[in-house]
Amino acid sequence: LAMRRLSIIDIAHGKQPIHNHDKSKWIVFNGEIYNFQELKKDLEKQGDKFYTNSDTEVILHLYEKHGADCVQYLRGMFAFAIWDERDQSLFIARDRIGKKPLLYSHQPNGDLIFGSEFRALLQHPAVSREVDYEAIHHYLTFICVPAPLTGFKQIRKLEPAHWLRWKNGKIETKKYWTLDYSKKIKISEEDAIEETTRILREATKLRLISEVPLGAFLSGGVDSSIVVALMAQESEKAVKTFSIGFEEQDFSELKYAKRVAEHVGAEYNEFIVKPHALEILPALVEHYGEPYADPSALATYYVSRETRQFVTVALNGDGGDESFAGYDRHFAMQISEKYHRIPRFVRKNLIESIALQIPAPTDFRNKMARAKRFLEAASLPREERYTRWMTNFDLQSKERLYTQDFYNQVAGYDSVKFIAKYINRNSGYSILDATLLTDIKTYLPNDLLVKVDIASMAVSLEARSPFLDHKLMEFAATLPDSIKVKGRETKYLLKKVASRLVPREVIYRQKMGFAVPINHWFRGEMSKFVEENLLSEKAVSRDLFRADYVRNLITEHKADKQDNAWKLWNLLMLELWFQRFID
């Protein structure tokens, strides 16, 4: 067992691996257990003795008492491994939501090689770099590789809320937790606001435990604003907040971030960066270790790098949208269920024929582009509808992109399967609940949490997310749909919570998200770089993609005929990964 530690709790004595009383069990652990002090007190009452003040040792004692069920007691983010010398077995586990990564390779001879990063596993001579082309096919759909797959055939992700036990060369895995949306409670709006605030306050307070400087990312959106407001109420000193903007952004939320900081008495730190994407990309490709193409990873990396100059821990607002229904698709999925009640011939011959006449967008964020996107998918079955709205390259695009050989190689693989098993739950879930569950099982761990954990840990900054507290998420799952989406208002309840903490103008406005200006870059400073990499002799010789289609994507985008920025970024990050890890 080996560990490279970012010291946050018990800096002096928490050096890993940590052992039990007779050194028959050893643990390495990445993450934070926020209720460890409470757990430790209970264990000490039962006679347990500790030689450190770390949360790591508490996990080991729980494992001795409860075995695999130790994970049920943990409130936090974690990936850990416990070696049992007597039993000659290894137990590894990952947190409920998937905040902390855990990769493994089960070898043909029975050996298990595991770690937090691809670079660690690839150091082992037995781990092959053979490409998993099914994973590449799904990556082009989702801009990330869905778990348990990775870009490498021999490496797999341990899925969130799972543990794995290795003994005598054999492995057993088990899921230990999931959200249950079937047990709805009757609750007034006022009580829902108060209870959500109470649990969120508790989750925030728990995440303020640290022996090192601590602050928060503040985007100016609802979720991070709530977190900063609660931090300000629970902290004796002014909270340090960190906000980032790009010089070329079409829009910015910085004025809202500043307004929130002023309102709650926080220390506001703003960074406007002129990104040097060409300098940063090699580092990102290196750290992510497999194809990963969410452009906002750039923004996360920059804000993490700047923040790390001041603090070692930063709280954020991740997870609010997935539990409290904050995305347009949450409303769109509800509307499209009603849309299905319109007679098919009216939908097909009138409404959808009009949608086909809407020209291809030059900016995918404008209203016309969103209307076109909605109507093109609204008639599809719900799993295909959700996938289409989350897709970068859909099936039609892939048919034009793939060479015949690559198309034949992946023809049997359908990306929809990752969505269908959650969104088609037959347990009486509403369409909204099914969509939220799908987000939490796919988009959140495969894209968002990967982005933040890797970008922040790359600069030795720990990111903590109160909205991902499992007790808050379990409570949110019991709430009725009508309090999450009211009319066209998404995230209705959370906005009500926010309205008691921060100024109204911060809350009731159009959701912006953080748009990295890749569409500008691909028409300007990165134009040549994209062409040289995607149309190089080496790239074409991989025989995955048709060079004429790729060239057309570049030409259309440069001429401002169509916004192909996300598709080009998808292909570029894949090519750079091939160059770094495969060639």
C-alpha positions as a Python dict, from the first residue, in 0.01 Angstrom:
ca = {
    (1, 'L'): (0, 0, 0),
    (2, 'A'): (133, 342, -94),
    (3, 'M'): (-11, 688, -37),
    (4, 'R'): (64, 1043, -145),
    (5, 'R'): (-116, 1258, 108),
    (6, 'L'): (-262, 1608, 101),
    (7, 'S'): (-262, 1675, 476),
    (8, 'I'): (-582, 1838, 605),
    (9, 'I'): (-674, 1660, 932),
    (10, 'D'): (-417, 1551, 1198),
    (11, 'I'): (-130, 1688, 994),
    (12, 'A'): (127, 1583, 1255),
    (13, 'H'): (30, 1217, 1306),
    (14, 'G'): (-200, 1110, 1020),
    (15, 'K'): (77, 964, 802),
    (16, 'Q'): (-42, 664, 599),
    (17, 'P'): (-67, 365, 580),
    (18, 'I'): (-230, 347, 924),
    (19, 'H'): (-259, 19, 1117),
    (20, 'N'): (-482, -135, 1383),
    (21, 'H'): (-366, -226, 1737),
    (22, 'D'): (-177, -544, 1640),
    (23, 'K'): (-76, -432, 1290),
    (24, 'S'): (-281, -708, 1126),
    (25, 'K'): (-487, -458, 923),
    (26, 'W'): (-360, -157, 726),
    (27, 'I'): (-543, 124, 547),
    (28, 'V'): (-476, 392, 286),
    (29, 'F'): (-752, 648, 239),
    (30, 'N'): (-824, 944, 10),
    (31, 'G'): (-1102, 1183, 114),
    (32, 'E'): (-1265, 1321, 428),
    (33, 'I'): (-1503, 1167, 682),
    (34, 'Y'): (-1694, 1463, 822),
    (35, 'N'): (-1856, 1280, 1115),
    (36, 'F'): (-1533, 1107, 1227),
    (37, 'Q'): (-1516, 1286, 1566),
    (38, 'E'): (-1863, 1162, 1661),
    (39, 'L'): (-1780, 809, 1538),
    (40, 'K'): (-1452, 812, 1730),
    (41, 'K'): (-1625, 906, 2057),
    (42, 'D'): (-1867, 612, 2016),
    (43, 'L'): (-1579, 372, 1946),
    (44, 'E'): (-1382, 500, 2248),
    (45, 'K'): (-1686, 437, 2470),
    (46, 'Q'): (-1669, 76, 2349),
    (47, 'G'): (-1303, 56, 2460),
    (48, 'D'): (-1123, 127, 2130),
    (49, 'K'): (-781, 296, 2159),
    (50, 'F'): (-644, 531, 1892),
    (51, 'Y'): (-287, 639, 1821),
    (52, 'T'): (-379, 928, 1583),
    (53, 'N'): (-646, 1198, 1565),
    (54, 'S'): (-719, 1121, 1198),
    (55, 'D'): (-1040, 1015, 1029),
    (56, 'T'): (-840, 739, 854),
    (57, 'E'): (-793, 539, 1174),
    (58, 'V'): (-1165, 564, 1253),
    (59, 'I'): (-1251, 383, 924),
    (60, 'L'): (-1013, 100, 1016),
    (61, 'H'): (-1175, 54, 1359),
    (62, 'L'): (-1521, 53, 1201),
    (63, 'Y'): (-1405, -214, 955),
    (64, 'E'): (-1282, -430, 1243),
    (65, 'K'): (-1626, -407, 1407),
    (66, 'H'): (-1860, -411, 1107),
    (67, 'G'): (-1667, -549, 811),
    (68, 'A'): (-1804, -432, 474),
    (69, 'D'): (-2091, -251, 653),
    (70, 'C'): (-1841, 7, 786),
    (71, 'V'): (-1928, 223, 483),
    (72, 'Q'): (-2282, 274, 613),
    (73, 'Y'): (-2149, 479, 905),
    (74, 'L'): (-1939, 718, 697),
    (75, 'R'): (-2059, 1067, 609),
    (76, 'G'): (-1821, 1213, 356),
    (77, 'M'): (-1617, 1148, 43),
    (78, 'F'): (-1383, 852, 27),
    (79, 'A'): (-1187, 593, -160),
    (80, 'F'): (-997, 357, 66),
    (81, 'A'): (-822, 21, 73),
    (82, 'I'): (-779, -209, 374),
    (83, 'W'): (-536, -501, 372),
    (84, 'D'): (-616, -779, 618),
    (85, 'E'): (-292, -965, 688),
    (86, 'R'): (-457, -1256, 871),
    (87, 'D'): (-731, -1312, 613),
    (88, 'Q'): (-499, -1229, 321),
    (89, 'S'): (-779, -1019, 171),
    (90, 'L'): (-812, -666, 37),
    (91, 'F'): (-1125, -451, 79),
    (92, 'I'): (-1166, -135, -130),
    (93, 'A'): (-1464, 102, -126),
    (94, 'R'): (-1583, 423, -289),
    (95, 'D'): (-1820, 689, -153),
    (96, 'R'): (-2191, 694, -229),
    (97, 'I'): (-2190, 966, -496),
    (98, 'G'): (-1847, 905, -653),
    (99, 'K'): (-1656, 1214, -539),
    (100, 'K'): (-1329, 1025, -505),
    (101, 'P'): (-1196, 810, -792),
    (102, 'L'): (-1098, 444, -755),
    (103, 'L'): (-955, 246, -1045),
    (104, 'Y'): (-853, -118, -1058),
    (105, 'S'): (-717, -382, -1293),
    (106, 'H'): (-798, -746, -1221),
    (107, 'Q'): (-525, -940, -1398),
    (108, 'P'): (-563, -1279, -1572),
    (109, 'N'): (-341, -1436, -1302),
    (110, 'G'): (-574, -1303, -1028),
    (111, 'D'): (-361, -1008, -915),
    (112, 'L'): (-541, -685, -830),
    (113, 'I'): (-374, -354, -914),
    (114, 'F'): (-557, -43, -793),
    (115, 'G'): (-516, 330, -741),
    (116, 'S'): (-667, 678, -764),
    (117, 'E'): (-507, 776, -1094),
    (118, 'F'): (-449, 616, -1433),
    (119, 'R'): (-86, 724, -1422),
    (120, 'A'): (-32, 513, -1109),
    (121, 'L'): (-181, 196, -1259),
    (122, 'L'): (2, 243, -1589),
    (123, 'Q'): (335, 237, -1403),
    (124, 'H'): (274, -133, -1341),
    (125, 'P'): (429, -346, -1616),
    (126, 'A'): (134, -589, -1610),
    (127, 'V'): (-126, -320, -1694),
    (128, 'S'): (-177, -303, -2070),
    (129, 'R'): (-251, 22, -2254),
    (130, 'E'): (-481, -152, -2502),
    (131, 'V'): (-761, 88, -2600),
    (132, 'D'): (-1122, 2, -2515),
    (133, 'Y'): (-1297, 114, -2833),
    (134, 'E'): (-1643, 60, -2685),
    (135, 'A'): (-1544, 323, -2424),
    (136, 'I'): (-1431, 560, -2702),
    (137, 'H'): (-1770, 517, -2875),
    (138, 'H'): (-1956, 613, -2553),
    (139, 'Y'): (-1710, 896, -2481),
    (140, 'L'): (-1810, 1059, -2810),
    (141, 'T'): (-2173, 1042, -2693),
    (142, 'F'): (-2126, 1177, -2339),
    (143, 'I'): (-1788, 1371, -2357),
    (144, 'C'): (-1666, 1138, -2080),
    (145, 'V'): (-1627, 761, -2039),
    (146, 'P'): (-1919, 615, -1839),
    (147, 'A'): (-1836, 391, -1541),
    (148, 'P'): (-1736, 113, -1504),
    (149, 'L'): (-1557, 150, -1838),
    (150, 'T'): (-1234, 345, -1892),
    (151, 'G'): (-1033, 428, -2202),
    (152, 'F'): (-818, 121, -2128),
    (153, 'K'): (-948, -234, -2170),
    (154, 'Q'): (-766, -363, -1865),
    (155, 'I'): (-867, -86, -1623),
    (156, 'R'): (-1211, -45, -1467),
    (157, 'K'): (-1369, 212, -1235),
    (158, 'L'): (-1518, 94, -910),
    (159, 'E'): (-1864, 251, -936),
    (160, 'P'): (-1996, 495, -674),
    (161, 'A'): (-2160, 333, -367),
    (162, 'H'): (-1978, 5, -434),
    (163, 'W'): (-1718, -197, -250),
    (164, 'L'): (-1488, -470, -382),
    (165, 'R'): (-1325, -757, -192),
    (166, 'W'): (-1023, -948, -328),
    (167, 'K'): (-917, -1285, -191),
    (168, 'N'): (-722, -1574, -346),
    (169, 'G'): (-720, -1397, -684),
    (170, 'K'): (-1099, -1365, -702),
    (171, 'I'): (-1305, -1045, -666),
    (172, 'E'): (-1654, -979, -538),
    (173, 'T'): (-1829, -640, -577),
    (174, 'K'): (-2145, -511, -418),
    (175, 'K'): (-2358, -195, -427),
    (176, 'Y'): (-2423, -71, -72),
    (177, 'W'): (-2646, 238, -120),
    (178, 'T'): (-2891, 405, -357),
    (179, 'L'): (-3144, 687, -338),
    (180, 'D'): (-3509, 593, -291),
    (181, 'Y'): (-3761, 832, -450),
    (182, 'S'): (-4064, 616, -368),
    (183, 'K'): (-4113, 727, -5),
    (184, 'K'): (-4265, 1072, -58),
    (185, 'I'): (-4350, 1284, 244),
    (186, 'K'): (-4634, 1534, 288),
    (187, 'I'): (-4475, 1864, 379),
    (188, 'S'): (-4570, 2230, 360),
    (189, 'E'): (-4355, 2470, 159),
    (190, 'E'): (-4245, 2650, 475),
    (191, 'D'): (-4142, 2327, 649),
    (192, 'A'): (-3956, 2212, 337),
    (193, 'I'): (-3761, 2540, 326),
    (194, 'E'): (-3673, 2514, 695),
    (195, 'E'): (-3570, 2146, 686),
    (196, 'T'): (-3363, 2186, 367),
    (197, 'T'): (-3186, 2484, 525),
    (198, 'R'): (-3126, 2292, 850),
    (199, 'I'): (-2968, 1988, 683),
    (200, 'L'): (-2768, 2205, 442),
    (201, 'R'): (-2642, 2418, 731),
    (202, 'E'): (-2534, 2102, 915),
    (203, 'A'): (-2365, 1965, 600),
    (204, 'T'): (-2182, 2296, 551),
    (205, 'K'): (-2073, 2320, 915),
    (206, 'L'): (-1932, 1965, 906),
    (207, 'R'): (-1725, 2061, 601),
    (208, 'L'): (-1561, 2352, 783),
    (209, 'I'): (-1348, 2114, 996),
    (210, 'S'): (-989, 2167, 885),
    (211, 'E'): (-641, 2233, 1022),
    (212, 'V'): (-548, 2431, 709),
    (213, 'P'): (-683, 2753, 547),
    (214, 'L'): (-1030, 2715, 397),
    (215, 'G'): (-1244, 2913, 149),
    (216, 'A'): (-1511, 2868, -120),
    (217, 'F'): (-1564, 2883, -495),
    (218, 'L'): (-1829, 3149, -566),
    (219, 'S'): (-1974, 3150, -916),
    (220, 'G'): (-2266, 3385, -849),
    (221, 'G'): (-2515, 3103, -911),
    (222, 'V'): (-2779, 2991, -659),
    (223, 'D'): (-2596, 2689, -517),
    (224, 'S'): (-2253, 2836, -443),
    (225, 'S'): (-2422, 3151, -310),
    (226, 'I'): (-2621, 2946, -56),
    (227, 'V'): (-2305, 2763, 56),
    (228, 'V'): (-2109, 3088, 101),
    (229, 'A'): (-2398, 3248, 294),
    (230, 'L'): (-2420, 2950, 532),
    (231, 'M'): (-2041, 2942, 571),
    (232, 'A'): (-2048, 3311, 663),
    (233, 'Q'): (-2310, 3243, 931),
    (234, 'E'): (-2113, 2949, 1075),
    (235, 'S'): (-1763, 3106, 1062),
    (236, 'E'): (-1605, 3346, 1310),
    (237, 'K'): (-1377, 3502, 1044),
    (238, 'A'): (-1476, 3646, 706),
    (239, 'V'): (-1506, 3367, 448),
    (240, 'K'): (-1255, 3382, 163),
    (241, 'T'): (-1434, 3344, -173),
    (242, 'F'): (-1280, 3289, -516),
    (243, 'S'): (-1441, 3372, -851),
    (244, 'I'): (-1306, 3345, -1204),
    (245, 'G'): (-1388, 3496, -1542),
    (246, 'F'): (-1241, 3479, -1891),
    (247, 'E'): (-1147, 3784, -2096),
    (248, 'E'): (-1343, 3667, -2401),
    (249, 'Q'): (-1660, 3548, -2227),
    (250, 'D'): (-1992, 3633, -2396),
    (251, 'F'): (-2142, 3674, -2049),
    (252, 'S'): (-2022, 3663, -1691),
    (253, 'E'): (-2176, 3598, -1350),
    (254, 'L'): (-1900, 3784, -1164),
    (255, 'K'): (-2118, 4085, -1074),
    (256, 'Y'): (-2357, 3846, -896),
    (257, 'A'): (-2070, 3672, -716),
    (258, 'K'): (-1942, 4008, -592),
    (259, 'R'): (-2293, 4109, -479),
    (260, 'V'): (-2327, 3788, -273),
    (261, 'A'): (-1985, 3833, -111),
    (262, 'E'): (-2070, 4192, -14),
    (263, 'H'): (-2410, 4089, 121),
    (264, 'V'): (-2275, 3816, 353),
    (265, 'G'): (-1955, 4001, 450),
    (266, 'A'): (-1717, 3764, 272),
    (267, 'E'): (-1370, 3846, 140),
    (268, 'Y'): (-1409, 3857, -239),
    (269, 'N'): (-1123, 3749, -467),
    (270, 'E'): (-1178, 3778, -841),
    (271, 'F'): (-949, 3648, -1116),
    (272, 'I'): (-992, 3741, -1481),
    (273, 'V'): (-773, 3512, -1685),
    (274, 'K'): (-667, 3512, -2045),
    (275, 'P'): (-649, 3136, -2086),
    (276, 'H'): (-350, 2984, -2256),
    (277, 'A'): (-532, 2666, -2350),
    (278, 'L'): (-237, 2536, -2549),
    (279, 'E'): (-17, 2552, -2240),
    (280, 'I'): (-276, 2397, -2006),
    (281, 'L'): (-407, 2115, -2230),
    (282, 'P'): (-107, 1879, -2191),
    (283, 'A'): (-140, 1902, -1811),
    (284, 'L'): (-516, 1835, -1824),
    (285, 'V'): (-474, 1535, -2056),
    (286, 'E'): (-204, 1401, -1821),
    (287, 'H'): (-415, 1441, -1506),
    (288, 'Y'): (-746, 1310, -1643),
    (289, 'G'): (-568, 1003, -1780),
    (290, 'E'): (-849, 895, -2012),
    (291, 'P'): (-1049, 1084, -2278),
    (292, 'Y'): (-1240, 1364, -2106),
    (293, 'A'): (-1389, 1660, -2291),
    (294, 'D'): (-1590, 1887, -2062),
    (295, 'P'): (-1442, 2228, -2154),
    (296, 'S'): (-1533, 2373, -1813),
    (297, 'A'): (-1247, 2161, -1673),
    (298, 'L'): (-1029, 2450, -1793),
    (299, 'A'): (-1219, 2698, -1578),
    (300, 'T'): (-1213, 2461, -1279),
    (301, 'Y'): (-840, 2413, -1317),
    (302, 'Y'): (-776, 2788, -1336),
    (303, 'V'): (-996, 2876, -1038),
    (304, 'S'): (-840, 2590, -837),
    (305, 'R'): (-488, 2704, -924),
    (306, 'E'): (-559, 3065, -819),
    (307, 'T'): (-750, 2958, -506),
    (308, 'R'): (-465, 2728, -395),
    (309, 'Q'): (-242, 3033, -350),
    (310, 'F'): (-462, 3133, -54),
    (311, 'V'): (-626, 2816, 88),
    (312, 'T'): (-594, 2435, 87),
    (313, 'V'): (-968, 2351, 108),
    (314, 'A'): (-1252, 2507, -92),
    (315, 'L'): (-1625, 2442, -56),
    (316, 'N'): (-1845, 2457, -369),
    (317, 'G'): (-2207, 2433, -484),
    (318, 'D'): (-2182, 2108, -684),
    (319, 'G'): (-2485, 1879, -663),
    (320, 'G'): (-2763, 2131, -606),
    (321, 'D'): (-2907, 2095, -957),
    (322, 'E'): (-2914, 1714, -946),
    (323, 'S'): (-3105, 1686, -617),
    (324, 'F'): (-3331, 1991, -649),
    (325, 'A'): (-3403, 1992, -1026),
    (326, 'G'): (-3208, 2288, -1159),
    (327, 'Y'): (-3154, 2202, -1525),
    (328, 'D'): (-3371, 2293, -1823),
    (329, 'R'): (-3400, 1924, -1905),
    (330, 'H'): (-3587, 1862, -1579),
    (331, 'F'): (-3870, 2087, -1698),
    (332, 'A'): (-3828, 1965, -2058),
    (333, 'M'): (-3869, 1599, -1960),
    (334, 'Q'): (-4197, 1683, -1783),
    (335, 'I'): (-4325, 1886, -2080),
    (336, 'S'): (-4228, 1620, -2333),
    (337, 'E'): (-4438, 1362, -2145),
    (338, 'K'): (-4736, 1591, -2207),
    (339, 'Y'): (-4620, 1649, -2564),
    (340, 'H'): (-4659, 1273, -2621),
    (341, 'R'): (-5034, 1313, -2567),
    (342, 'I'): (-5067, 1523, -2884),
    (343, 'P'): (-5176, 1295, -3172),
    (344, 'R'): (-4872, 1152, -3349),
    (345, 'F'): (-4968, 1280, -3695),
    (346, 'V'): (-4989, 1639, -3560),
    (347, 'R'): (-4649, 1606, -3393),
    (348, 'K'): (-4488, 1448, -3696),
    (349, 'N'): (-4644, 1642, -3982),
    (350, 'L'): (-4680, 1984, -3829),
    (351, 'I'): (-4464, 2058, -3524),
    (352, 'E'): (-4157, 1848, -3607),
    (353, 'S'): (-4160, 1945, -3974),
    (354, 'I'): (-4136, 2308, -3857),
    (355, 'A'): (-3844, 2214, -3628),
    (356, 'L'): (-3659, 2072, -3930),
    (357, 'Q'): (-3684, 2411, -4101),
    (358, 'I'): (-3500, 2587, -3815),
    (359, 'P'): (-3146, 2645, -3942),
    (360, 'A'): (-2846, 2486, -3767),
    (361, 'P'): (-2740, 2716, -3484),
    (362, 'T'): (-2419, 2920, -3490),
    (363, 'D'): (-2444, 2933, -3110),
    (364, 'F'): (-2602, 2631, -2939),
    (365, 'R'): (-2704, 2840, -2635),
    (366, 'N'): (-2956, 3067, -2813),
    (367, 'K'): (-3333, 3015, -2771),
    (368, 'M'): (-3391, 2895, -3126),
    (369, 'A'): (-3118, 2633, -3092),
    (370, 'R'): (-3272, 2509, -2766),
    (371, 'A'): (-3620, 2493, -2922),
    (372, 'K'): (-3483, 2293, -3216),
    (373, 'R'): (-3301, 2058, -2979),
    (374, 'F'): (-3616, 2006, -2773),
    (375, 'L'): (-3846, 1934, -3068),
    (376, 'E'): (-3602, 1698, -3239),
    (377, 'A'): (-3603, 1472, -2931),
    (378, 'A'): (-3944, 1532, -2768),
    (379, 'S'): (-4119, 1245, -2951),
    (380, 'L'): (-3853, 987, -2867),
    (381, 'P'): (-3887, 729, -2586),
    (382, 'R'): (-3763, 882, -2260),
    (383, 'E'): (-3424, 703, -2253),
    (384, 'E'): (-3346, 816, -2609),
    (385, 'R'): (-3479, 1164, -2538),
    (386, 'Y'): (-3254, 1209, -2233),
    (387, 'T'): (-2954, 1068, -2421),
    (388, 'R'): (-3016, 1298, -2719),
    (389, 'W'): (-3024, 1604, -2493),
    (390, 'M'): (-2701, 1494, -2324),
    (391, 'T'): (-2531, 1387, -2646),
    (392, 'N'): (-2246, 1547, -2829),
    (393, 'F'): (-2223, 1312, -3130),
    (394, 'D'): (-2560, 1147, -3190),
    (395, 'L'): (-2599, 830, -3401),
    (396, 'Q'): (-2646, 1022, -3726),
    (397, 'S'): (-2332, 1227, -3662),
    (398, 'K'): (-2137, 913, -3576),
    (399, 'E'): (-2243, 749, -3902),
    (400, 'R'): (-2087, 1043, -4086),
    (401, 'L'): (-1783, 1062, -3856),
    (402, 'Y'): (-1679, 696, -3827),
    (403, 'T'): (-1480, 509, -4087),
    (404, 'Q'): (-1648, 188, -4201),
    (405, 'D'): (-1402, -28, -4003),
    (406, 'F'): (-1459, 163, -3678),
    (407, 'Y'): (-1834, 170, -3735),
    (408, 'N'): (-1838, -210, -3776),
    (409, 'Q'): (-1622, -252, -3465),
    (410, 'V'): (-1862, -63, -3236),
    (411, 'A'): (-2194, -126, -3415),
    (412, 'G'): (-2323, -350, -3135),
    (413, 'Y'): (-2275, -90, -2860),
    (414, 'D'): (-2558, 145, -2765),
    (415, 'S'): (-2487, 440, -2534),
    (416, 'V'): (-2856, 454, -2441),
    (417, 'K'): (-2809, 147, -2216),
    (418, 'F'): (-2631, 360, -1953),
    (419, 'I'): (-2938, 582, -1932),
    (420, 'A'): (-3219, 328, -1977),
    (421, 'K'): (-3149, 129, -1659),
    (422, 'Y'): (-3219, 437, -1445),
    (423, 'I'): (-3473, 643, -1640),
    (424, 'N'): (-3700, 345, -1706),
    (425, 'R'): (-3730, 240, -1342),
    (426, 'N'): (-4061, 61, -1294),
    (427, 'S'): (-4091, 154, -928),
    (428, 'G'): (-4358, 419, -974),
    (429, 'Y'): (-4109, 703, -1010),
    (430, 'S'): (-4233, 1019, -1178),
    (431, 'I'): (-4050, 1135, -1491),
    (432, 'L'): (-3879, 1405, -1281),
    (433, 'D'): (-3757, 1158, -1017),
    (434, 'A'): (-3636, 918, -1286),
    (435, 'T'): (-3446, 1202, -1454),
    (436, 'L'): (-3288, 1317, -1126),
    (437, 'L'): (-3182, 960, -1045),
    (438, 'T'): (-3030, 928, -1394),
    (439, 'D'): (-2837, 1253, -1346),
    (440, 'I'): (-2704, 1136, -1009),
    (441, 'K'): (-2600, 794, -1140),
    (442, 'T'): (-2448, 908, -1472),
    (443, 'Y'): (-2385, 1277, -1545),
    (444, 'L'): (-2283, 1371, -1189),
    (445, 'P'): (-2018, 1102, -1120),
    (446, 'N'): (-1896, 1049, -1478),
    (447, 'D'): (-1860, 1415, -1577),
    (448, 'L'): (-1901, 1678, -1303),
    (449, 'L'): (-1731, 1507, -1009),
    (450, 'V'): (-1444, 1380, -1223),
    (451, 'K'): (-1392, 1734, -1350),
    (452, 'V'): (-1374, 1898, -1008),
    (453, 'D'): (-1180, 1630, -819),
    (454, 'I'): (-904, 1597, -1077),
    (455, 'A'): (-871, 1969, -1162),
    (456, 'S'): (-853, 2063, -792),
    (457, 'M'): (-630, 1779, -674),
    (458, 'A'): (-392, 1853, -963),
    (459, 'V'): (-297, 2171, -773),
    (460, 'S'): (-331, 2010, -425),
    (461, 'L'): (-661, 2178, -342),
    (462, 'E'): (-936, 1979, -170),
    (463, 'A'): (-1292, 2049, -294),
    (464, 'R'): (-1586, 1987, -58),
    (465, 'S'): (-1952, 1983, -159),
    (466, 'P'): (-2226, 2030, 105),
    (467, 'F'): (-2499, 1957, -153),
    (468, 'L'): (-2351, 1608, -199),
    (469, 'D'): (-2407, 1520, 165),
    (470, 'H'): (-2598, 1191, 142),
    (471, 'K'): (-2840, 1288, 421),
    (472, 'L'): (-2941, 1601, 228),
    (473, 'M'): (-2978, 1399, -93),
    (474, 'E'): (-3190, 1136, 84),
    (475, 'F'): (-3419, 1409, 219),
    (476, 'A'): (-3445, 1576, -125),
    (477, 'A'): (-3552, 1240, -275),
    (478, 'T'): (-3853, 1231, -43),
    (479, 'L'): (-3982, 1572, -156),
    (480, 'P'): (-4272, 1595, -404),
    (481, 'D'): (-4205, 1706, -764),
    (482, 'S'): (-4427, 2013, -724),
    (483, 'I'): (-4188, 2175, -478),
    (484, 'K'): (-3885, 2123, -703),
    (485, 'V'): (-4032, 2236, -1036),
    (486, 'K'): (-4328, 2474, -1017),
    (487, 'G'): (-4471, 2574, -1355),
    (488, 'R'): (-4161, 2662, -1559),
    (489, 'E'): (-3958, 2746, -1248),
    (490, 'T'): (-3682, 2489, -1195),
    (491, 'K'): (-3514, 2453, -854),
    (492, 'Y'): (-3817, 2624, -696),
    (493, 'L'): (-3749, 2512, -337),
    (494, 'L'): (-3378, 2590, -340),
    (495, 'K'): (-3445, 2938, -475),
    (496, 'K'): (-3682, 2991, -181),
    (497, 'V'): (-3403, 2879, 54),
    (498, 'A'): (-3161, 3117, -120),
    (499, 'S'): (-3402, 3412, -102),
    (500, 'R'): (-3364, 3412, 277),
    (501, 'L'): (-2985, 3422, 252),
    (502, 'V'): (-2880, 3631, -49),
    (503, 'P'): (-3020, 3918, -262),
    (504, 'R'): (-3316, 3835, -485),
    (505, 'E'): (-3151, 3957, -807),
    (506, 'V'): (-2886, 3685, -770),
    (507, 'I'): (-3152, 3413, -765),
    (508, 'Y'): (-3428, 3500, -1009),
    (509, 'R'): (-3247, 3533, -1339),
    (510, 'Q'): (-3153, 3310, -1630),
    (511, 'K'): (-2916, 3026, -1540),
    (512, 'M'): (-2584, 3084, -1714),
    (513, 'G'): (-2347, 2807, -1612),
    (514, 'F'): (-1980, 2858, -1682),
    (515, 'A'): (-1924, 2880, -2056),
    (516, 'V'): (-1561, 2845, -2160),
    (517, 'P'): (-1525, 3043, -2487),
    (518, 'I'): (-1399, 2751, -2698),
    (519, 'N'): (-1619, 2861, -2991),
    (520, 'H'): (-1411, 3184, -3010),
    (521, 'W'): (-1081, 3000, -2965),
    (522, 'F'): (-1154, 2759, -3250),
    (523, 'R'): (-1216, 3054, -3481),
    (524, 'G'): (-902, 3229, -3359),
    (525, 'E'): (-592, 3133, -3166),
    (526, 'M'): (-660, 2755, -3156),
    (527, 'S'): (-776, 2720, -3515),
    (528, 'K'): (-439, 2607, -3651),
    (529, 'F'): (-370, 2379, -3352),
    (530, 'V'): (-701, 2194, -3401),
    (531, 'E'): (-641, 2143, -3771),
    (532, 'E'): (-281, 2027, -3724),
    (533, 'N'): (-381, 1769, -3463),
    (534, 'L'): (-713, 1638, -3597),
    (535, 'L'): (-600, 1614, -3960),
    (536, 'S'): (-240, 1504, -3901),
    (537, 'E'): (-112, 1197, -4081),
    (538, 'K'): (-99, 1013, -3747),
    (539, 'A'): (-459, 1102, -3654),
    (540, 'V'): (-594, 998, -3995),
    (541, 'S'): (-392, 673, -3985),
    (542, 'R'): (-577, 563, -3670),
    (543, 'D'): (-862, 487, -3914),
    (544, 'L'): (-1133, 589, -3666),
    (545, 'F'): (-1275, 900, -3829),
    (546, 'R'): (-1334, 1023, -4183),
    (547, 'A'): (-1094, 1308, -4251),
    (548, 'D'): (-1337, 1481, -4489),
    (549, 'Y'): (-1608, 1497, -4218),
    (550, 'V'): (-1363, 1630, -3958),
    (551, 'R'): (-1234, 1888, -4208),
    (552, 'N'): (-1592, 1995, -4274),
    (553, 'L'): (-1660, 2040, -3899),
    (554, 'I'): (-1357, 2271, -3878),
    (555, 'T'): (-1446, 2467, -4194),
    (556, 'E'): (-1812, 2516, -4095),
    (557, 'H'): (-1711, 2637, -3751),
    (558, 'K'): (-1443, 2878, -3874),
    (559, 'A'): (-1689, 3025, -4126),
    (560, 'D'): (-1946, 3074, -3846),
    (561, 'K'): (-2198, 2857, -4031),
    (562, 'Q'): (-2247, 2621, -3736),
    (563, 'D'): (-2130, 2596, -3377),
    (564, 'N'): (-1920, 2276, -3381),
    (565, 'A'): (-1704, 2378, -3083),
    (566, 'W'): (-1810, 2092, -2854),
    (567, 'K'): (-1766, 1830, -3126),
    (568, 'L'): (-1419, 1964, -3210),
    (569, 'W'): (-1321, 1976, -2841),
    (570, 'N'): (-1444, 1615, -2806),
    (571, 'L'): (-1223, 1501, -3095),
    (572, 'L'): (-926, 1715, -2990),
    (573, 'M'): (-912, 1580, -2632),
    (574, 'L'): (-933, 1226, -2768),
    (575, 'E'): (-646, 1284, -3011),
    (576, 'L'): (-430, 1445, -2741),
    (577, 'W'): (-501, 1144, -2514),
    (578, 'F'): (-391, 905, -2791),
    (579, 'Q'): (-71, 1106, -2833),
    (580, 'R'): (10, 1109, -2460),
    (581, 'F'): (-93, 759, -2350),
    (582, 'I'): (-117, 531, -2653),
    (583, 'D'): (130, 632, -2926),
}
